[in-house]
Amino acid sequence: MTANDWILPWFMLVRTMYIMLNLVGLFLSSCVPLFR
């Protein structure tokens, strides 16, 4: 098991979480004016 095999899954997980946070941020920023 090389270092690359250990880093790659974590890199994919972090990137997926980052994309999810961006989508949630866009969703909230688009919904906030509706609640006002």
PDB file of N, CA, C and O in Angstrom:
ATOM      1  N   MET A   1       0.852  -1.195   0.000  1.00  0.00           N
ATOM      2  CA  MET A   1       0.000   0.000   0.000  1.00  0.00           C
ATOM      3  C   MET A   1       0.886   1.243   0.000  1.00  0.00           C
ATOM      4  O   MET A   1       1.612   1.505   0.959  1.00  0.00           O
ATOM      5  N   THR A   2       0.816   1.982  -1.062  1.00  0.00           N
ATOM      6  CA  THR A   2       1.655   3.170  -1.181  1.00  0.00           C
ATOM      7  C   THR A   2       0.957   4.392  -0.609  1.00  0.00           C
ATOM      8  O   THR A   2      -0.225   4.338  -0.267  1.00  0.00           O
ATOM      9  N   ALA A   3       1.682   5.480  -0.507  1.00  0.00           N
ATOM     10  CA  ALA A   3       1.102   6.711   0.043  1.00  0.00           C
ATOM     11  C   ALA A   3       0.005   7.230  -0.881  1.00  0.00           C
ATOM     12  O   ALA A   3      -0.976   7.812  -0.419  1.00  0.00           O
ATOM     13  N   ASN A   4       0.170   7.022  -2.183  1.00  0.00           N
ATOM     14  CA  ASN A   4      -0.826   7.511  -3.142  1.00  0.00           C
ATOM     15  C   ASN A   4      -2.154   6.801  -2.938  1.00  0.00           C
ATOM     16  O   ASN A   4      -3.212   7.418  -3.066  1.00  0.00           O
ATOM     17  N   ASP A   5      -2.113   5.511  -2.622  1.00  0.00           N
ATOM     18  CA  ASP A   5      -3.350   4.758  -2.388  1.00  0.00           C
ATOM     19  C   ASP A   5      -4.068   5.262  -1.148  1.00  0.00           C
ATOM     20  O   ASP A   5      -5.284   5.107  -1.032  1.00  0.00           O
ATOM     21  N   TRP A   6      -3.330   5.866  -0.217  1.00  0.00           N
ATOM     22  CA  TRP A   6      -3.931   6.363   1.020  1.00  0.00           C
ATOM     23  C   TRP A   6      -4.446   7.786   0.850  1.00  0.00           C
ATOM     24  O   TRP A   6      -5.445   8.166   1.460  1.00  0.00           O
ATOM     25  N   ILE A   7      -3.760   8.577   0.014  1.00  0.00           N
ATOM     26  CA  ILE A   7      -4.133   9.991  -0.148  1.00  0.00           C
ATOM     27  C   ILE A   7      -5.299  10.151  -1.110  1.00  0.00           C
ATOM     28  O   ILE A   7      -6.168  10.994  -0.889  1.00  0.00           O
ATOM     29  N   LEU A   8      -5.331   9.360  -2.170  1.00  0.00           N
ATOM     30  CA  LEU A   8      -6.342   9.547  -3.208  1.00  0.00           C
ATOM     31  C   LEU A   8      -7.774   9.477  -2.689  1.00  0.00           C
ATOM     32  O   LEU A   8      -8.562  10.364  -3.016  1.00  0.00           O
ATOM     33  N   PRO A   9      -8.162   8.464  -1.893  1.00  0.00           N
ATOM     34  CA  PRO A   9      -9.549   8.436  -1.384  1.00  0.00           C
ATOM     35  C   PRO A   9      -9.880   9.656  -0.536  1.00  0.00           C
ATOM     36  O   PRO A   9     -10.992  10.179  -0.617  1.00  0.00           O
ATOM     37  N   TRP A  10      -8.929  10.117   0.278  1.00  0.00           N
ATOM     38  CA  TRP A  10      -9.186  11.293   1.110  1.00  0.00           C
ATOM     39  C   TRP A  10      -9.337  12.537   0.246  1.00  0.00           C
ATOM     40  O   TRP A  10     -10.156  13.408   0.541  1.00  0.00           O
ATOM     41  N   PHE A  11      -8.536  12.620  -0.835  1.00  0.00           N
ATOM     42  CA  PHE A  11      -8.629  13.768  -1.738  1.00  0.00           C
ATOM     43  C   PHE A  11      -9.996  13.798  -2.406  1.00  0.00           C
ATOM     44  O   PHE A  11     -10.605  14.860  -2.534  1.00  0.00           O
ATOM     45  N   MET A  12     -10.477  12.636  -2.833  1.00  0.00           N
ATOM     46  CA  MET A  12     -11.798  12.565  -3.458  1.00  0.00           C
ATOM     47  C   MET A  12     -12.878  12.950  -2.456  1.00  0.00           C
ATOM     48  O   MET A  12     -13.823  13.659  -2.802  1.00  0.00           O
ATOM     49  N   LEU A  13     -12.741  12.483  -1.206  1.00  0.00           N
ATOM     50  CA  LEU A  13     -13.736  12.781  -0.176  1.00  0.00           C
ATOM     51  C   LEU A  13     -13.763  14.272   0.131  1.00  0.00           C
ATOM     52  O   LEU A  13     -14.834  14.871   0.225  1.00  0.00           O
ATOM     53  N   VAL A  14     -12.587  14.868   0.286  1.00  0.00           N
ATOM     54  CA  VAL A  14     -12.515  16.302   0.598  1.00  0.00           C
ATOM     55  C   VAL A  14     -13.085  17.123  -0.559  1.00  0.00           C
ATOM     56  O   VAL A  14     -13.803  18.099  -0.343  1.00  0.00           O
ATOM     57  N   ARG A  15     -12.757  16.714  -1.795  1.00  0.00           N
ATOM     58  CA  ARG A  15     -13.267  17.466  -2.944  1.00  0.00           C
ATOM     59  C   ARG A  15     -14.781  17.349  -3.037  1.00  0.00           C
ATOM     60  O   ARG A  15     -15.461  18.321  -3.366  1.00  0.00           O
ATOM     61  N   THR A  16     -15.312  16.168  -2.750  1.00  0.00           N
ATOM     62  CA  THR A  16     -16.764  15.980  -2.786  1.00  0.00           C
ATOM     63  C   THR A  16     -17.442  16.827  -1.716  1.00  0.00           C
ATOM     64  O   THR A  16     -18.478  17.442  -1.968  1.00  0.00           O
ATOM     65  N   MET A  17     -16.850  16.858  -0.505  1.00  0.00           N
ATOM     66  CA  MET A  17     -17.426  17.667   0.575  1.00  0.00           C
ATOM     67  C   MET A  17     -17.368  19.150   0.213  1.00  0.00           C
ATOM     68  O   MET A  17     -18.294  19.904   0.510  1.00  0.00           O
ATOM     69  N   TYR A  18     -16.271  19.565  -0.432  1.00  0.00           N
ATOM     70  CA  TYR A  18     -16.138  20.968  -0.825  1.00  0.00           C
ATOM     71  C   TYR A  18     -17.214  21.347  -1.840  1.00  0.00           C
ATOM     72  O   TYR A  18     -17.806  22.422  -1.752  1.00  0.00           O
ATOM     73  N   ILE A  19     -17.464  20.459  -2.804  1.00  0.00           N
ATOM     74  CA  ILE A  19     -18.509  20.723  -3.803  1.00  0.00           C
ATOM     75  C   ILE A  19     -19.878  20.763  -3.135  1.00  0.00           C
ATOM     76  O   ILE A  19     -20.712  21.602  -3.475  1.00  0.00           O
ATOM     77  N   MET A  20     -20.113  19.850  -2.176  1.00  0.00           N
ATOM     78  CA  MET A  20     -21.397  19.831  -1.470  1.00  0.00           C
ATOM     79  C   MET A  20     -21.609  21.145  -0.722  1.00  0.00           C
ATOM     80  O   MET A  20     -22.704  21.707  -0.743  1.00  0.00           O
ATOM     81  N   LEU A  21     -20.547  21.636  -0.055  1.00  0.00           N
ATOM     82  CA  LEU A  21     -20.664  22.891   0.689  1.00  0.00           C
ATOM     83  C   LEU A  21     -20.962  24.050  -0.262  1.00  0.00           C
ATOM     84  O   LEU A  21     -21.747  24.939   0.067  1.00  0.00           O
ATOM     85  N   ASN A  22     -20.334  24.039  -1.439  1.00  0.00           N
ATOM     86  CA  ASN A  22     -20.597  25.104  -2.411  1.00  0.00           C
ATOM     87  C   ASN A  22     -22.044  25.065  -2.875  1.00  0.00           C
ATOM     88  O   ASN A  22     -22.682  26.108  -3.019  1.00  0.00           O
ATOM     89  N   LEU A  23     -22.570  23.851  -3.113  1.00  0.00           N
ATOM     90  CA  LEU A  23     -23.962  23.734  -3.552  1.00  0.00           C
ATOM     91  C   LEU A  23     -24.908  24.200  -2.459  1.00  0.00           C
ATOM     92  O   LEU A  23     -25.896  24.878  -2.742  1.00  0.00           O
ATOM     93  N   VAL A  24     -24.616  23.844  -1.204  1.00  0.00           N
ATOM     94  CA  VAL A  24     -25.463  24.272  -0.089  1.00  0.00           C
ATOM     95  C   VAL A  24     -25.406  25.792   0.047  1.00  0.00           C
ATOM     96  O   VAL A  24     -26.424  26.433   0.306  1.00  0.00           O
ATOM     97  N   GLY A  25     -24.217  26.366  -0.127  1.00  0.00           N
ATOM     98  CA  GLY A  25     -24.072  27.815  -0.037  1.00  0.00           C
ATOM     99  C   GLY A  25     -24.878  28.524  -1.116  1.00  0.00           C
ATOM    100  O   GLY A  25     -25.531  29.533  -0.847  1.00  0.00           O
ATOM    101  N   LEU A  26     -24.834  27.996  -2.340  1.00  0.00           N
ATOM    102  CA  LEU A  26     -25.621  28.599  -3.424  1.00  0.00           C
ATOM    103  C   LEU A  26     -27.109  28.456  -3.149  1.00  0.00           C
ATOM    104  O   LEU A  26     -27.884  29.378  -3.403  1.00  0.00           O
ATOM    105  N   PHE A  27     -27.509  27.296  -2.627  1.00  0.00           N
ATOM    106  CA  PHE A  27     -28.922  27.061  -2.337  1.00  0.00           C
ATOM    107  C   PHE A  27     -29.419  28.021  -1.258  1.00  0.00           C
ATOM    108  O   PHE A  27     -30.499  28.598  -1.385  1.00  0.00           O
ATOM    109  N   LEU A  28     -28.625  28.190  -0.193  1.00  0.00           N
ATOM    110  CA  LEU A  28     -29.039  29.088   0.886  1.00  0.00           C
ATOM    111  C   LEU A  28     -29.062  30.538   0.410  1.00  0.00           C
ATOM    112  O   LEU A  28     -29.981  31.288   0.740  1.00  0.00           O
ATOM    113  N   SER A  29     -28.058  30.930  -0.360  1.00  0.00           N
ATOM    114  CA  SER A  29     -28.000  32.328  -0.820  1.00  0.00           C
ATOM    115  C   SER A  29     -29.145  32.632  -1.777  1.00  0.00           C
ATOM    116  O   SER A  29     -29.575  33.780  -1.881  1.00  0.00           O
ATOM    117  N   SER A  30     -29.643  31.619  -2.474  1.00  0.00           N
ATOM    118  CA  SER A  30     -30.761  31.847  -3.393  1.00  0.00           C
ATOM    119  C   SER A  30     -32.103  31.783  -2.666  1.00  0.00           C
ATOM    120  O   SER A  30     -33.100  32.314  -3.155  1.00  0.00           O
ATOM    121  N   CYS A  31     -32.133  31.134  -1.498  1.00  0.00           N
ATOM    122  CA  CYS A  31     -33.396  30.985  -0.768  1.00  0.00           C
ATOM    123  C   CYS A  31     -33.581  32.074   0.285  1.00  0.00           C
ATOM    124  O   CYS A  31     -34.711  32.360   0.682  1.00  0.00           O
ATOM    125  N   VAL A  32     -32.494  32.681   0.739  1.00  0.00           N
ATOM    126  CA  VAL A  32     -32.598  33.691   1.791  1.00  0.00           C
ATOM    127  C   VAL A  32     -33.512  34.847   1.393  1.00  0.00           C
ATOM    128  O   VAL A  32     -34.330  35.260   2.215  1.00  0.00           O
ATOM    129  N   PRO A  33     -33.420  35.401   0.163  1.00  0.00           N
ATOM    130  CA  PRO A  33     -34.321  36.517  -0.191  1.00  0.00           C
ATOM    131  C   PRO A  33     -35.792  36.115  -0.168  1.00  0.00           C
ATOM    132  O   PRO A  33     -36.659  36.971   0.011  1.00  0.00           O
ATOM    133  N   LEU A  34     -36.089  34.829  -0.346  1.00  0.00           N
ATOM    134  CA  LEU A  34     -37.486  34.393  -0.343  1.00  0.00           C
ATOM    135  C   LEU A  34     -38.082  34.452   1.056  1.00  0.00           C
ATOM    136  O   LEU A  34     -39.290  34.627   1.215  1.00  0.00           O
ATOM    137  N   PHE A  35     -37.223  34.304   2.081  1.00  0.00           N
ATOM    138  CA  PHE A  35     -37.720  34.286   3.456  1.00  0.00           C
ATOM    139  C   PHE A  35     -37.896  35.686   4.022  1.00  0.00           C
ATOM    140  O   PHE A  35     -38.526  35.858   5.065  1.00  0.00           O
ATOM    141  N   ARG A  36     -37.352  36.678   3.351  1.00  0.00           N
ATOM    142  CA  ARG A  36     -37.444  38.032   3.896  1.00  0.00           C
ATOM    143  C   ARG A  36     -38.780  38.673   3.578  1.00  0.00           C
ATOM    144  O   ARG A  36     -39.024  39.817   3.964  1.00  0.00           O
TER     145      ARG A  36
END
